[in-house]
Amino acid sequence: MKLRLDLLEHLTDEDIMEAVVENTHRFKPEPLFSKTGVGSLSSASTEERAREVEHSTELTRKLEERARLAGKSSGEK
């Protein structure tokens, strides 16, 4: 997958929160999490990996659309 740094400026807090919520179920805190901040991320299933790819593709599409609209609106000024 190609890293698209040019699209980062179009990433919103909602986009980030959506990704966080999708992966929260995989995080397993250690018993002393509140003291150490240590935990682990369990392995993803094949289905979860497929959903991650689908989400990534959709997010890239959204960000490209936002970039296109931002470019169009900045050109109209």
Secondary structure, DSSP 8 states (H G I E B T S, - for coil): ----GGGGGG--HHHHHHHHHHHGGGEEE-TTHHHH--EEE----HHHHHHHHHHHHHHHHHHHHHHHHHHHHHHH-
